[in-house]
Amino acid sequence: MKLLIRLTITTLLIVFLAGVAVQADVISQQSNAQQQEPAQKPPVKQEPAEEKIPPAAPNALFPALVARVNGKAILGRDLEQRIREELLSIGSPEWKNLREDYRQELVSRQMTSLVGSELLYQHASALPIKATDAEVQAEFDQVMKGAGSDAALNMELASRGMERADLRKELEKTLVVQKFIRDNIDKKITVTPAEMSEYYSKNTEEFRHPDVIRTSHILISIPQKATPEQEAAARQRAEAILVRVRKGEDFAKLARENSMDASASGGGDIGFVEKGQLDPAYENAAWSMTIGQTSGLIRTSFGYHIIKVADKKKAGVASLEEAKEELTAFLIDRKRSAELDKLIKELRSKAQISILIPTGGNPGS
């Protein structure tokens, strides 16, 4: 994708994908797990015998336990959830209908990601870095807001074989790793004007772009297969926010406080996007508006949006000044990824990792 329209990678995404560069090592770990010589690894305290591994659902793709990282369990439900989230972008095809080599790729990539995430969490916790109860509660409240209701959240968790305590633990782990990255990696990363100029001059064609538009939005999401009551409640909430927008309240502040989209933390900004990349209803509305204009309610497959157009650019090559924000984010992300990759390789070299399922074929068979 052209650099100008590239969305900034969030810290959480970096955490989850940081281990991709060492994907091949997961396969070799799996195939050699039974031949590992304990003398080559430092002694690791295994989980106590009473550790509870929640049973796999009857229709689960994977067994309850798929790996251990220094004795800590990696659950099949977490692997399946990551895979399903990745498949969502291509229409959520049935697992059995995927090519075997693609299944192998998905399992291997997401297993690597899970292992890398766990290694980072263990490393950060040992420093020690903690997430407070208040911080976890704030994140939980955001998830609750996105779900729309207690019942909807309970149904979503049940579909993943999780309870609220499991969700809180996952949120705590994410916060701990985010803090580690912020304080131990991001604070050491700088991007100089000379670096930006050098990258721009060597990669000018990356800044060529078609017609692009930059928008912010406030999303009130609606569950799939929503009941009429859920639809009505979502619309009513969106209408109330729209009234506040039209009264002149700060759009970014309203997005941060109300939007049920990952862009909420950035005031609803989703960056520059070319035609054909957004939901058709969202895109048609955005391109019909002028810069600075705010829409009414726009219904998409995700829910109700209120859209604000920040900028439009005709096809061409962005200048260095125009691309400065996106280029800075890109170079920071690249340096962060390199640092995380190096750290995870180091942690893996000292870790005891056992992959307990094949990384290809149909693990549910």
SERO-4910 file (N, C-alpha, C, O; in steps of 0.05 Angstrom, whole numbers):
BEGIN
 pado doro    nc1    nc2    nc3   cac1   cac2   cac3    cc1    cc2    cc3    oc1    oc2    oc3
  Met    A     17    -24      0      0      0      0     18     25      0     39     25     12
  Lys    A      9     45    -14     25     70    -15     28     82     13     10     80     29
  Leu    A     51     93     17     58    103     44     39    124     53     32    125     77
  Leu    A     30    142     35     13    164     43    -13    155     56    -23    168     74
  Ile    A    -23    132     47    -49    124     57    -47    101     77    -66     88     85
  Arg    A    -22     96     85    -17     74    104    -27     82    132    -20    103    142
  Leu    A    -43     65    144    -53     70    171    -31     64    191    -17     44    188
  Thr    A    -27     81    211     -7     76    231    -12     50    246    -35     46    255
  Ile    A      8     33    249      5      8    264      3     15    294     20     29    304
  Thr    A    -17      4    307    -20     10    336      0     -7    351     10    -27    342
  Thr    A      6      2    376     24    -13    393     14    -41    397     30    -60    397
  Leu    A    -12    -45    400    -22    -72    405    -17    -90    381    -10   -113    384
  Leu    A    -21    -79    357    -16    -96    333     14   -103    332     20   -126    325
  Ile    A     31    -85    338     60    -91    339     65   -114    358     80   -132    352
  Val    A     52   -113    381     56   -134    401     48   -161    390     63   -181    393
  Phe    A     25   -162    376     15   -187    367     30   -198    343     30   -222    338
  Leu    A     42   -181    327     55   -190    303     85   -190    305     99   -197    286
  Ala    A     96   -183    328    125   -179    330    140   -205    324    163   -203    316
  Gly    A    128   -228    329    143   -253    325    143   -264    297    154   -285    293
  Val    A    130   -250    278    127   -261    252    154   -267    239    156   -287    224
  Ala    A    174   -251    243    200   -254    230    214   -280    238    232   -290    224
  Val    A    205   -292    260    218   -317    269    198   -340    266    199   -359    282
  Gln    A    180   -338    247    159   -358    243    170   -386    239    160   -405    250
  Ala    A    191   -387    223    202   -414    217    211   -428    241    211   -453    242
  Asp    A    220   -413    262    230   -425    286    208   -440    301    214   -459    315
  Val    A    183   -430    299    161   -443    313    158   -471    301    154   -490    316
  Ile    A    159   -473    275    156   -500    262    177   -519    271    172   -542    277
  Ser    A    202   -508    272    224   -526    281    221   -533    310    229   -555    318
  Gln    A    211   -514    326    207   -520    355    186   -543    357    190   -561    373
  Gln    A    165   -540    341    144   -561    342    154   -588    335    149   -608    348
  Ser    A    169   -589    313    178   -615    303    200   -627    321    204   -652    321
  Asn    A    214   -610    336    236   -619    353    230   -619    382    247   -624    399
  Ala    A    204   -614    389    197   -610    417    204   -635    434    213   -632    456
  Gln    A    200   -658    422    205   -682    437    235   -689    440    243   -705    457
  Gln    A    252   -676    422    280   -682    423    296   -661    438    321   -663    440
  Gln    A    283   -640    450    298   -620    464    313   -632    487    303   -649    501
  Glu    A    337   -623    491    354   -632    513    352   -612    536    361   -590    532
  Pro    A    341   -620    558    337   -601    580    363   -587    588    363   -564    597
  Ala    A    386   -601    585    411   -589    593    418   -564    577    434   -547    586
  Gln    A    406   -561    553    412   -538    536    396   -514    544    400   -492    533
  Lys    A    376   -517    561    359   -495    569    360   -492    599    364   -511    614
  Pro    A    358   -467    609    357   -463    638    333   -476    650    312   -478    636
  Pro    A    334   -486    674    311   -499    686    288   -479    688    292   -456    696
  Val    A    264   -488    681    240   -472    682    220   -485    700    214   -509    697
  Lys    A    209   -469    717    188   -480    735    162   -484    719    152   -464    708
  Gln    A    152   -508    719    128   -513    704    104   -505    720    105   -500    744
  Glu    A     81   -503    705     56   -496    719     49   -517    739     54   -541    735
  Pro    A     37   -509    762     29   -529    782      8   -548    770     -6   -541    751
  Ala    A      7   -571    782    -11   -592    772    -40   -583    772    -55   -593    756
  Glu    A    -47   -565    790    -75   -557    792    -82   -535    772   -105   -525    773
  Glu    A    -64   -528    754    -71   -507    734    -96   -516    719    -98   -539    710
  Lys    A   -114   -497    716   -139   -503    703   -137   -496    673   -132   -472    666
  Ile    A   -140   -515    656   -142   -510    628   -171   -514    619   -181   -536    620
  Pro    A   -184   -492    611   -212   -494    604   -215   -513    580   -199   -512    561
  Pro    A   -235   -531    581   -239   -550    559   -245   -536    533   -257   -515    532
  Ala    A   -237   -549    511   -244   -539    485   -273   -543    479   -285   -562    488
  Ala    A   -285   -524    464   -313   -527    456   -316   -551    437   -296   -559    424
  Pro    A   -340   -562    436   -344   -586    419   -336   -582    390   -326   -601    377
  Asn    A   -340   -558    380   -334   -553    351   -308   -537    348   -304   -525    327
  Ala    A   -291   -537    368   -266   -521    366   -248   -532    345   -247   -556    339
  Leu    A   -232   -515    333   -212   -523    313   -188   -537    326   -175   -553    314
  Phe    A   -182   -529    351   -158   -538    364   -164   -550    392   -185   -544    403
  Pro    A   -146   -566    402   -150   -576    429   -147   -554    450   -139   -531    443
  Ala    A   -154   -559    475   -154   -539    495   -126   -526    498   -124   -502    502
  Leu    A   -105   -542    498    -78   -533    502    -62   -538    476    -60   -560    466
  Val    A    -50   -516    466    -35   -519    440     -5   -514    443     10   -522    425
  Ala    A      3   -502    465     32   -497    469     37   -489    498     19   -482    512
  Arg    A     62   -490    506     71   -479    531     96   -462    526    114   -469    511
  Val    A     97   -439    540    120   -421    538    130   -417    566    118   -404    583
  Asn    A    153   -429    571    164   -429    599    143   -439    619    141   -429    641
  Gly    A    129   -460    610    109   -472    628     82   -460    627     63   -472    636
  Lys    A     79   -436    616     54   -422    614     38   -432    590     48   -435    569
  Ala    A     12   -436    595     -5   -448    574    -12   -428    552    -18   -405    558
  Ile    A    -12   -438    528    -23   -424    505    -48   -440    497    -47   -463    491
  Leu    A    -71   -426    498    -97   -440    495   -105   -442    466   -101   -423    450
  Gly    A   -118   -464    459   -129   -467    432   -149   -446    425   -151   -438    402
  Arg    A   -165   -438    444   -186   -418    438   -174   -392    430   -185   -378    413
  Asp    A   -150   -385    441   -137   -359    434   -126   -361    406   -127   -342    390
  Leu    A   -114   -384    399   -104   -388    372   -127   -387    352   -125   -374    331
  Glu    A   -149   -400    358   -172   -400    339   -183   -372    336   -190   -364    314
  Gln    A   -185   -356    358   -196   -330    356   -179   -312    338   -189   -297    322
  Arg    A   -153   -314    340   -135   -298    323   -138   -306    294   -139   -288    276
  Ile    A   -140   -331    289   -144   -340    262   -170   -331    250   -171   -322    227
  Arg    A   -191   -333    266   -217   -324    256   -218   -294    251   -231   -285    232
  Glu    A   -204   -278    268   -203   -250    263   -188   -243    237   -196   -225    222
  Glu    A   -167   -259    231   -153   -255    206   -171   -263    182   -171   -250    161
  Leu    A   -186   -284    185   -204   -294    164   -227   -275    159   -239   -275    137
  Leu    A   -234   -259    179   -256   -241    177   -253   -222    153   -272   -214    140
  Ser    A   -228   -214    148   -222   -195    127   -227   -206     99   -229   -191     79
  Ile    A   -229   -233     97   -235   -245     71   -262   -260     71   -266   -278     56
  Gly    A   -279   -251     89   -307   -261     88   -312   -285    106   -333   -298    103
  Ser    A   -294   -291    124   -297   -314    143   -304   -340    130   -324   -352    136
  Pro    A   -287   -349    112   -292   -376     99   -290   -398    120   -277   -396    140
  Glu    A   -303   -420    113   -302   -444    130   -273   -455    130   -260   -456    110
  Trp    A   -265   -464    154   -238   -475    157   -233   -498    138   -212   -500    125
  Lys    A   -253   -515    135   -250   -539    119   -247   -533     89   -238   -549     74
  Asn    A   -256   -508     82   -255   -501     53   -229   -487     46   -224   -481     22
  Leu    A   -211   -482     65   -186   -469     59   -165   -490     49   -166   -513     56
  Arg    A   -148   -480     32   -126   -498     22   -109   -506     46   -105   -490     65
  Glu    A    -97   -530     44    -81   -540     66    -57   -522     71    -50   -517     94
  Asp    A    -44   -512     50    -21   -496     54    -28   -469     67    -12   -458     82
  Tyr    A    -52   -459     61    -61   -434     74    -67   -439    103    -62   -422    120
  Arg    A    -80   -461    109    -85   -468    137    -59   -469    153    -56   -459    175
  Gln    A    -39   -482    141    -13   -485    154     -1   -457    159     10   -452    180
  Glu    A     -3   -440    139      8   -413    142     -6   -398    164      7   -384    180
  Leu    A    -33   -400    166    -48   -386    187    -40   -396    214    -35   -380    232
  Val    A    -39   -422    218    -33   -434    244     -5   -426    252      0   -418    275
  Ser    A     14   -428    234     42   -422    240     45   -393    247     59   -386    267
  Arg    A     33   -375    231     36   -346    236     24   -338    263     36   -323    278
  Gln    A      0   -348    268    -14   -339    293     -2   -353    317     -2   -342    339
  Met    A      8   -377    314     22   -390    337     47   -374    344     53   -370    367
  Thr    A     62   -366    323     86   -350    328     79   -324    342     93   -316    361
  Ser    A     57   -312    334     48   -287    346     41   -291    376     49   -275    393
  Leu    A     27   -313    382     19   -318    409     44   -324    427     46   -314    449
  Val    A     63   -339    416     87   -344    431    102   -318    436    112   -313    459
  Gly    A    105   -302    416    119   -276    419    105   -258    440    119   -245    456
  Ser    A     79   -257    439     64   -241    458     69   -251    487     72   -235    505
  Glu    A     68   -277    490     72   -288    517    100   -283    527    104   -276    550
  Leu    A    120   -286    510    148   -280    518    151   -251    526    164   -245    546
  Leu    A    139   -232    511    140   -204    518    127   -199    545    137   -184    562
  Tyr    A    104   -212    549     89   -208    575    106   -218    598    108   -205    619
  Gln    A    117   -242    595    133   -253    617    157   -235    623    164   -231    646
  His    A    170   -225    602    193   -207    605    185   -181    619    199   -173    637
  Ala    A    163   -169    610    154   -144    622    146   -148    651    152   -131    668
  Ser    A    132   -170    657    123   -175    684    146   -179    703    144   -172    727
  Ala    A    168   -189    693    191   -194    711    207   -169    718    224   -170    735
  Leu    A    201   -147    705    217   -122    709    215   -109    736    236   -101    746
  Pro    A    192   -107    750    165   -115    742    150    -90    731    153    -68    741
  Ile    A    133    -96    711    114    -75    702     86    -86    708     80   -109    703
  Lys    A     69    -68    719     42    -76    727     21    -59    714     27    -36    705
  Ala    A     -3    -70    712    -26    -54    704    -45    -53    728    -51    -73    740
  Thr    A    -53    -29    735    -70    -25    758    -98    -35    753   -107    -38    730
  Asp    A   -113    -40    775   -141    -49    772   -157    -27    757   -174    -34    741
  Ala    A   -151     -2    763   -165     20    750   -160     20    720   -178     25    704
  Glu    A   -135     15    712   -129     14    683   -143     -9    669   -153     -6    647
  Val    A   -143    -32    682   -157    -55    670   -187    -50    668   -199    -56    648
  Gln    A   -198    -37    689   -226    -31    689   -233    -12    666   -254    -14    653
  Ala    A   -216      8    662   -221     27    640   -221     13    613   -238     19    596
  Glu    A   -203     -6    609   -203    -21    584   -227    -39    582   -239    -41    561
  Phe    A   -235    -51    605   -259    -68    605   -283    -51    598   -301    -61    583
  Asp    A   -285    -27    608   -308     -9    602   -309     -3    572   -331     -1    561
  Gln    A   -286      0    560   -285      5    531   -296    -19    515   -311    -16    496
  Val    A   -288    -43    524   -298    -67    511   -328    -69    515   -343    -76    497
  Met    A   -337    -63    539   -366    -64    545   -381    -45    527   -402    -51    517
  Lys    A   -370    -21    524   -383     -1    506   -385    -11    478   -405     -7    464
  Gly    A   -364    -24    469   -364    -35    442   -384    -57    438   -396    -60    417
  Ala    A   -387    -73    460   -407    -96    458   -435    -86    457   -452    -98    444
  Gly    A   -440    -63    471   -467    -52    471   -484    -58    495   -501    -43    503
  Ser    A   -480    -82    506   -497    -90    529   -483   -114    544   -465   -127    532
  Asp    A   -492   -118    568   -482   -141    583   -487   -167    568   -470   -185    566
  Ala    A   -511   -169    558   -519   -194    544   -502   -199    520   -493   -222    515
  Ala    A   -497   -178    504   -481   -181    480   -452   -189    487   -440   -206    474
  Leu    A   -441   -177    508   -414   -184    517   -413   -213    526   -395   -228    519
  Asn    A   -433   -221    542   -434   -249    552   -436   -269    529   -423   -290    529
  Met    A   -451   -262    508   -454   -280    485   -428   -282    470   -420   -304    462
  Glu    A   -414   -259    466   -388   -259    452   -367   -276    467   -353   -291    456
  Leu    A   -366   -272    494   -347   -287    510   -354   -317    509   -336   -333    507
  Ala    A   -379   -323    511   -387   -351    511   -379   -365    484   -371   -388    484
  Ser    A   -381   -350    462   -374   -361    436   -344   -367    434   -335   -383    418
  Arg    A   -328   -353    451   -299   -358    452   -291   -376    475   -267   -381    478
  Gly    A   -310   -386    490   -304   -403    512   -291   -388    535   -274   -399    550
  Met    A   -298   -363    538   -285   -346    558   -305   -335    578   -329   -335    573
  Glu    A   -295   -328    602   -310   -314    622   -299   -286    625   -278   -279    613
  Arg    A   -313   -269    640   -303   -242    643   -276   -240    657   -260   -223    651
  Ala    A   -271   -259    674   -244   -259    687   -222   -265    667   -201   -254    669
  Asp    A   -228   -282    647   -209   -287    625   -204   -262    609   -181   -256    602
  Leu    A   -225   -247    603   -222   -222    588   -205   -202    604   -188   -189    592
  Arg    A   -211   -199    629   -195   -181    646   -165   -188    646   -148   -171    645
  Lys    A   -159   -214    647   -132   -223    646   -119   -215    620    -96   -206    620
  Glu    A   -133   -219    598   -122   -212    572   -117   -182    570    -97   -173    559
  Leu    A   -135   -166    581   -132   -137    580   -108   -129    598    -93   -111    590
  Glu    A   -105   -142    620    -82   -137    638    -56   -143    623    -37   -127    625
  Lys    A    -54   -165    610    -30   -173    596    -24   -153    573     -1   -145    569
  Thr    A    -44   -145    559    -40   -125    538    -30    -99    549    -11    -87    537
  Leu    A    -41    -89    571    -32    -64    583     -3    -66    592     12    -47    588
  Val    A      4    -88    604     32    -91    613     51    -90    590     72    -76    592
  Val    A     45   -104    568     63   -103    545     64    -75    532     85    -66    524
  Gln    A     41    -62    531     40    -35    520     58    -17    536     73     -1    525
  Lys    A     57    -19    563     73     -2    580    103     -8    575    119     10    574
  Phe    A    109    -34    573    137    -41    568    147    -28    542    169    -17    541
  Ile    A    131    -31    521    140    -20    495    142     10    496    162     22    486
  Arg    A    123     23    509    124     52    511    149     62    526    163     80    517
  Asp    A    155     49    549    176     59    567    204     49    560    223     62    566
  Asn    A    205     26    547    231     13    542    240     12    513    263      7    507
  Ile    A    221     18    495    228     17    467    221     44    454    239     57    442
  Asp    A    196     53    456    188     77    442    203    102    451    209    119    435
  Lys    A    209    103    477    223    127    487    251    129    476    263    151    477
  Lys    A    262    108    466    289    108    456    290    112    425    311    115    413
  Ile    A    266    113    413    265    115    384    262    144    375    245    158    385
  Thr    A    279    152    357    277    179    345    279    177    315    292    158    305
  Val    A    266    195    302    268    197    273    277    225    266    263    244    273
  Thr    A    299    228    253    311    254    247    301    264    219    293    248    202
  Pro    A    301    290    215    295    300    188    312    288    166    303    284    144
  Ala    A    338    283    173    355    271    153    346    243    145    348    236    121
  Glu    A    337    228    164    327    201    158    302    202    140    299    186    121
  Met    A    284    221    146    260    224    130    267    232    102    256    221     82
  Ser    A    285    251    100    293    261     73    306    239     57    301    237     33
  Glu    A    324    223     70    337    202     56    317    181     46    319    172     23
  Tyr    A    299    173     64    279    153     55    262    163     33    256    149     13
  Tyr    A    254    189     35    236    200     14    251    201    -13    239    194    -33
  Ser    A    276    210    -13    291    212    -38    296    185    -51    297    183    -76
  Lys    A    299    164    -35    305    137    -46    279    122    -53    281    102    -68
  Asn    A    256    131    -43    232    116    -47    209    134    -56    186    131    -46
  Thr    A    215    153    -73    195    173    -80    169    161    -92    148    172    -87
  Glu    A    172    140   -106    148    128   -119    129    117    -98    105    114   -104
  Glu    A    138    111    -74    120    102    -53    100    124    -45     80    118    -33
  Phe    A    107    148    -52     90    171    -44     71    179    -66     56    199    -64
  Arg    A     71    163    -88     51    168   -109     25    156   -100     24    133    -91
  His    A      3    170   -103    -22    161    -93    -45    168   -112    -43    187   -127
  Pro    A    -67    152   -112    -91    159   -127   -106    181   -111    -95    192    -92
  Asp    A   -130    187   -119   -147    204   -103   -151    192    -76   -158    169    -73
  Val    A   -145    208    -55   -148    197    -28   -164    217    -11   -166    241    -17
  Ile    A   -176    207     11   -192    223     29   -185    216     57   -179    193     64
  Arg    A   -184    236     74   -179    232    103   -204    239    119   -214    261    117
  Thr    A   -213    220    134   -238    224    150   -233    216    179   -215    201    185
  Ser    A   -251    227    195   -254    217    223   -283    208    225   -300    217    211
  His    A   -287    190    244   -315    181    247   -320    173    276   -302    167    292
  Ile    A   -346    173    283   -356    163    308   -374    139    301   -393    142    286
  Leu    A   -367    116    311   -382     92    305   -397     82    329   -386     78    351
  Ile    A   -423     78    326   -439     63    345   -445     36    333   -461     33    315
  Ser    A   -430     16    342   -432    -10    329   -457    -25    336   -470    -20    356
  Ile    A   -464    -44    318   -488    -61    322   -479    -89    318   -466    -96    298
  Pro    A   -487   -107    336   -479   -135    333   -490   -147    308   -511   -139    298
  Gln    A   -475   -167    297   -486   -182    275   -511   -196    284   -513   -205    306
  Lys    A   -531   -197    265   -557   -209    271   -570   -194    295   -581   -207    313
  Ala    A   -568   -168    295   -579   -152    317   -609   -154    317   -622   -157    296
  Thr    A   -621   -154    341   -650   -154    344   -660   -126    337   -644   -106    337
  Pro    A   -686   -123    332   -697    -96    327   -692    -77    350   -688    -53    347
  Glu    A   -692    -88    374   -688    -71    398   -659    -61    399   -654    -38    405
  Gln    A   -640    -78    391   -612    -70    391   -607    -49    369   -592    -30    373
  Glu    A   -620    -53    346   -617    -34    324   -628     -7    333   -616     14    328
  Ala    A   -651     -7    345   -664     18    354   -647     32    375   -645     57    375
  Ala    A   -636     17    394   -620     29    415   -595     41    404   -587     63    412
  Ala    A   -583     28    384   -558     39    372   -565     65    357   -550     84    359
  Arg    A   -586     65    342   -594     89    327   -600    112    346   -592    135    341
  Gln    A   -614    106    367   -621    127    386   -596    139    399   -594    164    402
  Arg    A   -576    122    405   -551    132    417   -536    149    396   -525    170    403
  Ala    A   -535    139    371   -521    154    350   -534    181    345   -521    201    341
  Glu    A   -561    182    345   -575    207    341   -569    227    363   -567    251    357
  Ala    A   -567    217    387   -561    236    410   -533    248    406   -529    271    413
  Ile    A   -514    232    397   -487    243    392   -487    262    369   -473    282    370
  Leu    A   -503    256    348   -504    274    325   -515    301    333   -505    322    323
  Val    A   -534    302    351   -544    327    360   -522    344    373   -520    368    369
  Arg    A   -505    331    388   -482    344    402   -462    354    381   -450    376    384
  Val    A   -457    338    360   -439    346    339   -449    372    326   -434    390    321
  Arg    A   -475    372    320   -487    395    305   -489    420    323   -492    442    313
  Lys    A   -487    416    349   -487    439    367   -458    451    369   -455    472    382
  Gly    A   -439    438    357   -412    448    356   -393    436    376   -370    447    379
  Glu    A   -400    415    390   -381    402    408   -358    391    393   -360    384    369
  Asp    A   -335    389    406   -310    379    393   -314    351    383   -320    332    398
  Phe    A   -310    347    357   -315    321    344   -295    300    355   -304    278    361
  Ala    A   -270    307    357   -250    288    366   -256    279    395   -253    255    401
  Lys    A   -264    298    412   -270    291    439   -295    272    441   -295    253    456
  Leu    A   -315    278    424   -338    260    424   -330    232    414   -341    212    423
  Ala    A   -312    231    394   -303    205    384   -289    190    406   -294    166    410
  Arg    A   -271    203    420   -256    189    441   -275    179    463   -270    157    474
  Glu    A   -296    193    469   -314    186    490   -335    166    482   -346    152    499
  Asn    A   -342    165    456   -365    149    448   -361    129    426   -376    109    425
  Ser    A   -341    133    409   -338    115    386   -331     87    395   -315     83    413
  Met    A   -342     67    381   -337     39    386   -318     27    366   -321      4    358
  Asp    A   -299     43    357   -280     35    337   -252     39    348   -248     56    366
  Ala    A   -232     24    338   -205     26    347   -194     54    343   -175     62    357
  Ser    A   -205     70    325   -196     97    319   -204    117    341   -196    140    340
  Ala    A   -220    108    360   -230    127    381   -208    141    395   -210    165    401
  Ser    A   -187    126    402   -165    138    417   -151    160    402   -138    178    414
  Gly    A   -153    161    376   -142    182    359   -162    202    350   -159    215    330
  Gly    A   -184    204    365   -205    223    358   -221    215    334   -234    232    322
  Gly    A   -220    190    327   -236    180    305   -222    181    278   -233    172    258
  Asp    A   -197    191    277   -183    194    252   -174    167    241   -161    152    255
  Ile    A   -181    161    216   -172    136    204   -151    141    182   -144    123    167
  Gly    A   -141    166    179   -120    172    160   -130    173    132   -154    172    126
  Phe    A   -111    175    113   -117    177     85   -124    149     74   -109    130     79
  Val    A   -145    147     58   -153    122     47   -162    127     18   -175    146     12
  Glu    A   -154    109      0   -162    112    -28   -189     99    -33   -199     84    -16
  Lys    A   -201    106    -55   -227     95    -62   -226     64    -64   -206     53    -73
  Gly    A   -247     52    -55   -249     23    -56   -239      8    -31   -241    -16    -30
  Gln    A   -229     23    -11   -219     11     13   -238     11     36   -233     -2     57
  Leu    A   -260     26     34   -279     29     56   -305     17     49   -311     11     26
  Asp    A   -322     14     70   -349      4     65   -362     23     44   -360     47     47
  Pro    A   -376     12     24   -388     29      3   -405     52     13   -403     74      3
  Ala    A   -422     46     33   -439     67     43   -423     90     56   -429    113     53
  Tyr    A   -403     82     72   -385    102     84   -370    118     63   -369    142     64
  Glu    A   -359    104     43   -343    117     23   -360    136      6   -351    158      0
  Asn    A   -384    127     -2   -401    144    -19   -408    170     -4   -408    191    -16
  Ala    A   -414    167     21   -421    191     37   -396    210     40   -399    234     36
  Ala    A   -373    198     46   -349    215     50   -341    230     25   -335    254     27
  Trp    A   -341    216      2   -332    230    -23   -352    250    -33   -345    267    -49
  Ser    A   -377    249    -23   -397    269    -32   -396    294    -15   -409    314    -21
  Met    A   -380    294      6   -378    316     25   -354    334     18   -335    326      4
  Thr    A   -355    358     28   -333    377     25   -315    376     50   -323    366     71
  Ile    A   -290    386     47   -272    386     70   -283    402     93   -292    425     89
  Gly    A   -283    391    117   -294    403    140   -323    397    146   -333    403    167
  Gln    A   -336    384    127   -365    378    130   -368    353    147   -352    335    147
  Thr    A   -391    352    161   -398    329    178   -424    318    167   -442    332    160
  Ser    A   -425    291    167   -449    277    156   -471    275    177   -468    282    200
  Gly    A   -493    265    167   -514    255    185   -507    226    193   -483    218    191
  Leu    A   -527    210    200   -521    182    207   -518    166    181   -535    167    163
  Ile    A   -497    151    180   -491    133    157   -491    104    167   -475     97    184
  Arg    A   -509     88    157   -512     60    165   -494     43    147   -497     43    123
  Thr    A   -476     28    159   -460      8    145   -463    -19    158   -479    -22    177
  Ser    A   -449    -38    149   -450    -65    161   -439    -65    189   -443    -84    204
  Phe    A   -424    -44    197   -413    -43    223   -431    -29    244   -428    -33    268
  Gly    A   -449    -12    234   -467      3    252   -472     31    241   -472     35    217
  Tyr    A   -476     50    259   -481     77    251   -456     95    254   -443     94    275
  His    A   -450    109    233   -426    127    233   -435    156    231   -455    162    218
  Ile    A   -420    173    244   -420    202    238   -393    209    227   -372    204    241
  Ile    A   -392    219    203   -366    223    189   -359    252    186   -376    269    181
  Lys    A   -334    258    190   -324    285    185   -300    283    165   -282    268    170
  Val    A   -301    299    144   -280    299    124   -259    319    132   -264    343    135
  Ala    A   -234    309    135   -212    327    143   -196    337    119   -187    360    119
  Asp    A   -194    321     97   -178    329     75   -183    311     51   -192    288     54
  Lys    A   -177    321     27   -178    306      3   -154    313    -14   -145    336    -14
  Lys    A   -143    294    -28   -120    299    -45   -124    285    -72   -133    262    -74
  Lys    A   -119    299    -93   -121    288   -120    -96    271   -125    -75    274   -112
  Ala    A    -98    253   -145    -76    235   -151    -51    250   -158    -52    271   -171
  Gly    A    -28    240   -148     -2    253   -153     19    242   -134     15    220   -123
  Val    A     41    256   -132     62    249   -113     62    268    -90     65    293    -94
  Ala    A     59    258    -66     59    275    -42     87    287    -38    107    273    -41
  Ser    A     88    312    -30    113    324    -22    122    312      4    107    300     19
  Leu    A    148    316     11    158    307     36    143    320     59    137    307     79
  Glu    A    136    345     56    121    359     77     94    347     81     84    344    103
  Glu    A     80    341     58     53    329     60     54    302     72     36    294     86
  Ala    A     76    287     67     78    259     76     91    257    104     95    235    114
  Lys    A     99    280    115    115    280    140    103    263    162    116    247    175
  Glu    A     77    267    167     64    253    189     64    223    185     72    207    203
  Glu    A     56    214    161     55    185    155     83    173    154     87    151    163
  Leu    A    102    188    143    129    178    141    142    175    168    156    155    173
  Thr    A    137    194    185    148    192    213    137    167    227    152    152    239
  Ala    A    110    163    225     98    140    237    109    114    226    114     95    240
  Phe    A    113    114    199    124     90    186    152     83    196    158     60    202
  Leu    A    169    104    198    197     99    206    198     91    236    214     74    243
  Ile    A    181    103    252    179     95    280    170     66    282    182     50    297
  Asp    A    149     58    267    139     31    268    161     11    259    164    -10    271
  Arg    A    176     19    239    197      1    229    219     -3    250    228    -25    254
  Lys    A    227     18    263    247     16    284    236      0    308    251    -16    320
  Arg    A    211      5    315    199    -10    337    198    -40    331    205    -57    347
  Ser    A    190    -46    306    188    -74    298    215    -88    299    218   -111    308
  Ala    A    236    -73    291    263    -85    291    272    -90    320    284   -111    325
  Glu    A    266    -71    338    274    -75    366    259    -98    379    271   -114    393
  Leu    A    233   -100    373    217   -122    384    226   -149    373    228   -168    387
  Asp    A    232   -149    347    241   -174    335    267   -184    347    270   -207    353
  Lys    A    285   -165    352    311   -172    364    307   -182    392    319   -202    401
  Leu    A    289   -169    407    284   -177    435    271   -205    436    278   -222    452
  Ile    A    251   -209    419    237   -235    419    256   -258    411    254   -279    423
  Lys    A    273   -253    392    293   -274    385    311   -280    409    317   -304    415
  Glu    A    319   -260    424    335   -264    448    319   -280    469    330   -298    481
  Leu    A    294   -272    473    278   -286    493    273   -315    485    273   -333    502
  Arg    A    268   -319    459    264   -347    450    288   -364    454    286   -388    460
  Ser    A    312   -353    451    336   -369    454    340   -379    482    355   -398    487
  Lys    A    327   -366    501    330   -373    530    305   -388    540    305   -396    563
  Ala    A    285   -391    524    259   -401    533    256   -431    527    269   -442    510
  Gln    A    238   -443    543    229   -470    537    202   -467    524    182   -459    536
  Ile    A    200   -475    498    176   -473    483    168   -500    472    184   -513    458
  Ser    A    144   -508    478    134   -534    467    109   -528    451     89   -519    462
  Ile    A    110   -534    426     86   -532    408     73   -560    407     85   -579    399
  Leu    A     48   -561    415     35   -587    420     16   -596    398      3   -617    401
  Ile    A     14   -580    377     -3   -588    355     13   -586    329     33   -571    328
  Pro    A      4   -599    308     16   -595    281     11   -566    272     -9   -554    280
  Thr    A     28   -556    256     24   -529    246     11   -528    218      9   -507    206
  Gly    A      3   -551    208    -10   -552    182    -33   -572    183    -37   -585    203
  Gly    A    -47   -574    161    -69   -593    159    -93   -583    174    -95   -559    179
  Asn    A   -111   -601    182   -135   -594    196   -132   -602    225   -136   -626    232
  Pro    A   -124   -583    243   -120   -591    271   -144   -599    285   -143   -611    307
  Gly    A   -167   -595    274   -192   -603    287   -199   -632    281   -217   -643    294
  Ser    A   -185   -645    263   -192   -673    255   -179   -692    275   -183   -716    272
***
